[in-house]
Amino acid sequence: MMLKKIGIIVLVVILLAAVGFGLLLFRLKGMANSIEGQVNALGDINLSKISDGTYTGSCGEFLVSTTVAVEVKHHQITKITVKKQLCGQGYEALETIDRIIKAQSPKVDAVTGASTSSRSIMVAVHRALNNK
């Protein structure tokens, strides 16, 4: 009788863990899709209309968020500083910054293996420059 109760308790715990894990996976997929959708909706930035200065932008969704400061001099992106970033260790995707500066556009290829963090940086840079 006691063994049967323990078995039921273990089964309930396993089921609750499976449901919790499923909900987490669902939310993570939703986060990735949301940020990807934001990147796909990015319009072009006309740097010739942006004055020299430092502009701040943010992007955040569930477990990934980024706040950046974007420096513009002579109508060019000269520096991007990550002010705050929430992501898993090793998933910072800071290579995205070099790609954006080189392209002079936040629309660049995402860093493989850290695509959500990379896309978060792109959206934050776009928002910084779009909200000048």
NUKE-633520 format. One record per atom (N, C-alpha, C): x negated, y, z negated; residue number from 0; atom name. Coordinates in nm, 3 decimals. Example, Ala and Ser with C-alpha at 12.3 -4.5 7.8 and 13.67 -1.06 7.14 Angstrom:
<pts>
        X        Y        Z  vogu  torkol
   -1.319   -0.569   -0.780     0       N
   -1.230   -0.450   -0.780     0      CA
   -1.320   -0.330   -0.780     0       C
   -1.285   -0.225   -0.708     1       N
   -1.367   -0.106   -0.714     1      CA
   -1.290    0.003   -0.787     1       C
</pts>
This chain:
<pts>
        X        Y        Z  vogu  torkol
   -0.083   -0.120    0.000     0       N
    0.000    0.000    0.000     0      CA
   -0.087    0.126    0.000     0       C
   -0.188    0.126   -0.086     1       N
   -0.279    0.240   -0.095     1      CA
   -0.357    0.257    0.035     1       C
   -0.396    0.145    0.095     2       N
   -0.470    0.148    0.220     2      CA
   -0.384    0.207    0.333     2       C
   -0.257    0.177    0.331     3       N
   -0.165    0.228    0.431     3      CA
   -0.152    0.381    0.419     3       C
   -0.145    0.433    0.296     4       N
   -0.136    0.577    0.273     4      CA
   -0.264    0.647    0.322     4       C
   -0.377    0.588    0.293     5       N
   -0.504    0.646    0.337     5      CA
   -0.510    0.647    0.489     5       C
   -0.466    0.541    0.551     6       N
   -0.463    0.534    0.698     6      CA
   -0.375    0.642    0.758     6       C
   -0.260    0.667    0.698     7       N
   -0.168    0.770    0.746     7      CA
   -0.232    0.908    0.729     7       C
   -0.295    0.931    0.616     8       N
   -0.361    1.060    0.591     8      CA
   -0.473    1.083    0.694     8       C
   -0.552    0.981    0.718     9       N
   -0.660    0.993    0.817     9      CA
   -0.603    1.021    0.955     9       C
   -0.497    0.954    0.992    10       N
   -0.433    0.975    1.121    10      CA
   -0.381    1.118    1.134    10       C
   -0.318    1.169    1.029    11       N
   -0.266    1.307    1.031    11      CA
   -0.381    1.407    1.045    11       C
   -0.489    1.385    0.971    12       N
   -0.606    1.474    0.980    12      CA
   -0.664    1.472    1.122    12       C
   -0.675    1.355    1.182    13       N
   -0.729    1.343    1.318    13      CA
   -0.636    1.415    1.417    13       C
   -0.507    1.397    1.401    14       N
   -0.412    1.464    1.490    14      CA
   -0.418    1.616    1.476    14       C
   -0.428    1.665    1.354    15       N
   -0.439    1.809    1.332    15      CA
   -0.568    1.864    1.391    15       C
   -0.677    1.791    1.376    16       N
   -0.804    1.834    1.434    16      CA
   -0.796    1.836    1.586    16       C
   -0.733    1.737    1.645    17       N
   -0.718    1.731    1.791    17      CA
   -0.633    1.847    1.841    17       C
   -0.524    1.877    1.772    18       N
   -0.439    1.990    1.811    18      CA
   -0.516    2.121    1.797    18       C
   -0.588    2.139    1.689    19       N
   -0.669    2.260    1.668    19      CA
   -0.775    2.276    1.776    19       C
   -0.841    2.169    1.810    20       N
   -0.943    2.172    1.914    20      CA
   -0.880    2.205    2.049    20       C
   -0.765    2.148    2.076    21       N
   -0.695    2.177    2.201    21      CA
   -0.655    2.323    2.211    21       C
   -0.606    2.379    2.100    22       N
   -0.569    2.520    2.098    22      CA
   -0.692    2.610    2.120    22       C
   -0.803    2.573    2.060    23       N
   -0.927    2.649    2.079    23      CA
   -0.970    2.647    2.225    23       C
   -0.969    2.530    2.286    24       N
   -1.006    2.519    2.427    24      CA
   -0.912    2.602    2.515    24       C
   -0.783    2.599    2.484    25       N
   -0.685    2.677    2.559    25      CA
   -0.716    2.826    2.548    25       C
   -0.748    2.870    2.427    26       N
   -0.778    3.013    2.404    26      CA
   -0.908    3.054    2.472    26       C
   -1.009    2.967    2.469    27       N
   -1.136    2.996    2.535    27      CA
   -1.117    3.010    2.686    27       C
   -1.038    2.922    2.745    28       N
   -1.010    2.929    2.888    28      CA
   -0.935    3.058    2.921    28       C
   -0.841    3.095    2.835    29       N
   -0.768    3.219    2.855    29      CA
   -0.860    3.341    2.848    29       C
   -0.956    3.338    2.755    30       N
   -1.053    3.447    2.741    30      CA
   -1.135    3.460    2.869    30       C
   -1.188    3.348    2.916    31       N
   -1.271    3.349    3.037    31      CA
   -1.190    3.399    3.157    31       C
   -1.068    3.354    3.170    32       N
   -0.983    3.398    3.281    32      CA
   -0.951    3.547    3.272    32       C
   -0.927    3.596    3.151    33       N
   -0.896    3.738    3.132    33      CA
   -1.014    3.825    3.174    33       C
   -1.133    3.791    3.127    34       N
   -1.250    3.872    3.161    34      CA
   -1.282    3.860    3.310    34       C
   -1.267    3.741    3.366    35       N
   -1.291    3.724    3.510    35      CA
   -1.192    3.808    3.589    35       C
   -1.068    3.813    3.546    36       N
   -0.968    3.896    3.612    36      CA
   -1.003    4.043    3.605    36       C
   -1.058    4.086    3.492    37       N
   -1.099    4.226    3.478    37      CA
   -1.214    4.258    3.574    37       C
   -1.307    4.164    3.591    38       N
   -1.418    4.184    3.684    38      CA
   -1.365    4.192    3.827    38       C
   -1.274    4.102    3.861    39       N
   -1.218    4.101    3.997    39      CA
   -1.143    4.229    4.029    39       C
   -1.092    4.297    3.927    40       N
   -1.015    4.420    3.948    40      CA
   -1.102    4.545    3.948    40       C
   -1.233    4.531    3.927    41       N
   -1.320    4.648    3.922    41      CA
   -1.322    4.719    4.056    41       C
   -1.302    4.848    4.051    42       N
   -1.314    4.930    4.172    42      CA
   -1.458    4.974    4.188    42       C
   -1.485    5.039    4.298    43       N
   -1.620    5.091    4.321    43      CA
   -1.643    5.214    4.235    43       C
   -1.768    5.235    4.198    44       N
   -1.809    5.353    4.122    44      CA
   -1.887    5.443    4.217    44       C
   -1.849    5.570    4.226    45       N
   -1.920    5.666    4.309    45      CA
   -2.017    5.742    4.219    45       C
   -2.142    5.695    4.217    46       N
   -2.243    5.756    4.129    46      CA
   -2.272    5.901    4.165    46       C
   -2.246    5.941    4.288    47       N
   -2.272    6.080    4.328    47      CA
   -2.182    6.178    4.254    47       C
   -2.076    6.127    4.194    48       N
   -1.983    6.213    4.120    48      CA
   -2.005    6.207    3.969    48       C
   -2.107    6.132    3.927    49       N
   -2.132    6.118    3.784    49      CA
   -2.251    6.203    3.744    49       C
   -2.228    6.292    3.650    50       N
   -2.332    6.382    3.602    50      CA
   -2.432    6.308    3.514    50       C
   -2.549    6.367    3.499    51       N
   -2.648    6.311    3.409    51      CA
   -2.589    6.301    3.268    51       C
   -2.620    6.192    3.202    52       N
   -2.571    6.175    3.066    52      CA
   -2.569    6.029    3.027    52       C
   -2.523    6.006    2.906    53       N
   -2.509    5.870    2.853    53      CA
   -2.362    5.846    2.826    53       C
   -2.312    5.736    2.881    54       N
   -2.171    5.703    2.874    54      CA
   -2.153    5.568    2.805    54       C
   -2.050    5.557    2.725    55       N
   -2.025    5.436    2.648    55      CA
   -1.900    5.365    2.700    55       C
   -1.910    5.232    2.707    56       N
   -1.796    5.152    2.748    56      CA
   -1.796    5.019    2.675    56       C
   -1.680    4.959    2.664    57       N
   -1.665    4.832    2.592    57      CA
   -1.576    4.736    2.668    57       C
   -1.596    4.610    2.640    58       N
   -1.509    4.504    2.690    58      CA
   -1.509    4.395    2.585    58       C
   -1.393    4.348    2.548    59       N
   -1.387    4.242    2.449    59      CA
   -1.264    4.156    2.464    59       C
   -1.283    4.030    2.434    60       N
   -1.174    3.935    2.444    60      CA
   -1.210    3.814    2.358    60       C
   -1.136    3.790    2.253    61       N
   -1.151    3.674    2.166    61      CA
   -1.293    3.661    2.111    61       C
   -1.374    3.571    2.163    62       N
   -1.508    3.546    2.107    62      CA
   -1.621    3.617    2.180    62       C
   -1.591    3.695    2.281    63       N
   -1.695    3.766    2.356    63      CA
   -1.658    3.913    2.364    63       C
   -1.749    3.999    2.320    64       N
   -1.727    4.143    2.334    64      CA
   -1.862    4.212    2.348    64       C
   -1.858    4.324    2.419    65       N
   -1.981    4.399    2.446    65      CA
   -1.950    4.548    2.446    65       C
   -2.038    4.626    2.385    66       N
   -2.035    4.771    2.394    66      CA
   -2.170    4.814    2.447    66       C
   -2.168    4.897    2.551    67       N
   -2.292    4.942    2.614    67      CA
   -2.298    5.094    2.620    67       C
   -2.421    5.144    2.630    68       N
   -2.447    5.284    2.661    68      CA
   -2.519    5.284    2.795    68       C
   -2.465    5.359    2.889    69       N
   -2.520    5.364    3.025    69      CA
   -2.576    5.505    3.050    69       C
   -2.706    5.511    3.079    70       N
   -2.769    5.639    3.109    70      CA
   -2.773    5.661    3.259    70       C
   -2.731    5.780    3.299    71       N
   -2.731    5.820    3.440    71      CA
   -2.819    5.944    3.453    71       C
   -2.913    5.937    3.548    72       N
   -2.997    6.053    3.580    72      CA
   -3.004    6.064    3.732    72       C
   -2.982    6.186    3.782    73       N
   -2.987    6.211    3.926    73      CA
   -2.897    6.113    4.002    73       C
   -2.781    6.089    3.946    74       N
   -2.678    6.004    4.008    74      CA
   -2.722    5.859    4.025    74       C
   -2.807    5.814    3.934    75       N
   -2.849    5.674    3.935    75      CA
   -2.841    5.617    3.793    75       C
   -2.806    5.491    3.785    76       N
   -2.808    5.422    3.656    76      CA
   -2.955    5.395    3.624    76       C
   -3.003    5.455    3.515    77       N
   -3.145    5.440    3.481    77      CA
   -3.169    5.347    3.363    77       C
   -3.068    5.332    3.278    78       N
   -3.086    5.247    3.160    78      CA
   -2.950    5.203    3.108    78       C
   -2.945    5.080    3.062    79       N
   -2.825    5.027    2.997    79      CA
   -2.870    4.965    2.866    79       C
   -2.809    5.010    2.759    80       N
   -2.842    4.958    2.626    80      CA
   -2.719    4.889    2.568    80       C
   -2.737    4.766    2.524    81       N
   -2.629    4.696    2.457    81      CA
   -2.626    4.745    2.312    81       C
   -2.520    4.811    2.277    82       N
   -2.504    4.864    2.141    82      CA
   -2.449    4.760    2.045    82       C
   -2.360    4.675    2.098    83       N
   -2.298    4.572    2.015    83      CA
   -2.257    4.458    2.107    83       C
   -2.285    4.337    2.064    84       N
   -2.244    4.223    2.145    84      CA
   -2.208    4.107    2.055    84       C
   -2.096    4.047    2.086    85       N
   -2.050    3.926    2.016    85      CA
   -2.042    3.816    2.120    85       C
   -2.125    3.715    2.102    86       N
   -2.125    3.598    2.190    86      CA
   -2.209    3.491    2.120    86       C
   -2.211    3.374    2.174    87       N
   -2.291    3.268    2.116    87      CA
   -2.440    3.295    2.137    87       C
   -2.520    3.251    2.041    88       N
   -2.665    3.269    2.052    88      CA
   -2.715    3.199    2.179    88       C
   -2.795    3.272    2.256    89       N
   -2.846    3.220    2.381    89      CA
   -2.757    3.250    2.500    89       C
   -2.644    3.316    2.476    90       N
   -2.549    3.349    2.583    90      CA
   -2.535    3.500    2.602    90       C
   -2.639    3.575    2.569    91       N
   -2.633    3.720    2.575    91      CA
   -2.625    3.773    2.718    91       C
   -2.680    3.700    2.814    92       N
   -2.674    3.737    2.956    92      CA
   -2.735    3.873    2.984    92       C
   -2.841    3.907    2.914    93       N
   -2.902    4.038    2.930    93      CA
   -2.965    4.059    3.067    93       C
   -2.986    3.952    3.143    94       N
   -3.036    3.965    3.280    94      CA
   -2.938    4.045    3.365    94       C
   -2.813    4.047    3.324    95       N
   -2.710    4.122    3.395    95      CA
   -2.746    4.270    3.402    95       C
   -2.808    4.320    3.298    96       N
   -2.845    4.462    3.294    96      CA
   -2.941    4.496    3.407    96       C
   -3.045    4.415    3.424    97       N
   -3.140    4.438    3.533    97      CA
   -3.072    4.430    3.669    97       C
   -2.981    4.336    3.684    98       N
   -2.908    4.321    3.810    98      CA
   -2.824    4.445    3.842    98       C
   -2.759    4.499    3.738    99       N
   -2.675    4.618    3.756    99      CA
   -2.761    4.738    3.794    99       C
   -2.872    4.756    3.725   100       N
   -2.960    4.869    3.755   100      CA
   -3.017    4.856    3.897   100       C
   -3.058    4.738    3.934   101       N
   -3.112    4.716    4.068   101      CA
   -3.006    4.743    4.175   101       C
   -2.885    4.694    4.154   102       N
   -2.777    4.710    4.251   102      CA
   -2.712    4.849    4.244   102       C
   -2.735    4.920    4.133   103       N
   -2.669    5.049    4.108   103      CA
   -2.517    5.032    4.113   103       C
   -2.473    4.919    4.059   104       N
   -2.330    4.887    4.055   104      CA
   -2.306    4.780    3.949   104       C
   -2.194    4.789    3.878   105       N
   -2.162    4.684    3.781   105      CA
   -2.111    4.556    3.846   105       C
   -2.092    4.557    3.976   106       N
   -2.044    4.438    4.048   106      CA
   -2.165    4.358    4.096   106       C
   -2.209    4.264    4.012   107       N
   -2.323    4.179    4.044   107      CA
   -2.287    4.034    4.016   107       C
   -2.375    3.943    4.054   108       N
   -2.352    3.802    4.024   108      CA
   -2.368    3.778    3.874   108       C
   -2.281    3.695    3.819   109       N
   -2.287    3.661    3.677   109      CA
   -2.407    3.569    3.652   109       C
   -2.458    3.575    3.530   110       N
   -2.568    3.490    3.489   110      CA
   -2.514    3.349    3.467   110       C
   -2.573    3.252    3.535   111       N
   -2.531    3.114    3.522   111      CA
   -2.547    3.067    3.378   111       C
   -2.445    3.004    3.324   112       N
   -2.450    2.952    3.189   112      CA
   -2.404    3.052    3.084   112       C
   -2.390    3.177    3.124   113       N
   -2.341    3.281    3.032   113      CA
   -2.250    3.376    3.110   113       C
   -2.166    3.318    3.192   114       N
   -2.087    3.399    3.284   114      CA
   -1.987    3.490    3.214   114       C
   -1.926    3.445    3.106   115       N
   -1.829    3.530    3.037   115      CA
   -1.899    3.650    2.971   115       C
   -2.014    3.627    2.908   116       N
   -2.091    3.738    2.850   116      CA
   -2.137    3.833    2.959   116       C
   -2.183    3.777    3.070   117       N
   -2.229    3.857    3.182   117      CA
   -2.116    3.944    3.237   117       C
   -2.000    3.885    3.254   118       N
   -1.885    3.960    3.305   118      CA
   -1.839    4.067    3.206   118       C
   -1.852    4.037    3.078   119       N
   -1.818    4.136    2.976   119      CA
   -1.908    4.259    2.987   119       C
   -2.036    4.238    3.014   120       N
   -2.129    4.350    3.033   120      CA
   -2.088    4.430    3.157   120       C
   -2.055    4.362    3.265   121       N
   -2.015    4.430    3.388   121      CA
   -1.894    4.520    3.364   121       C
   -1.793    4.467    3.297   122       N
   -1.671    4.544    3.272   122      CA
   -1.702    4.662    3.180   122       C
   -1.784    4.641    3.078   123       N
   -1.820    4.750    2.986   123      CA
   -1.894    4.862    3.059   123       C
   -1.987    4.826    3.148   124       N
   -2.060    4.927    3.226   124      CA
   -1.963    5.002    3.317   124       C
   -1.876    4.930    3.383   125       N
   -1.778    4.994    3.471   125      CA
   -1.691    5.092    3.393   125       C
   -1.646    5.049    3.277   126       N
   -1.561    5.138    3.195   126      CA
   -1.639    5.260    3.149   126       C
   -1.765    5.242    3.116   127       N
   -1.848    5.356    3.074   127      CA
   -1.856    5.459    3.187   127       C
   -1.883    5.411    3.308   128       N
   -1.899    5.502    3.421   128      CA
   -1.766    5.555    3.473   128       C
   -1.661    5.480    3.456   129       N
   -1.529    5.522    3.503   129      CA
   -1.464    5.620    3.408   129       C
   -1.503    5.617    3.283   130       N
   -1.442    5.705    3.181   130      CA
   -1.529    5.825    3.148   130       C
   -1.628    5.851    3.231   131       N
   -1.723    5.960    3.209   131      CA
   -1.654    6.080    3.161   131       C
</pts>
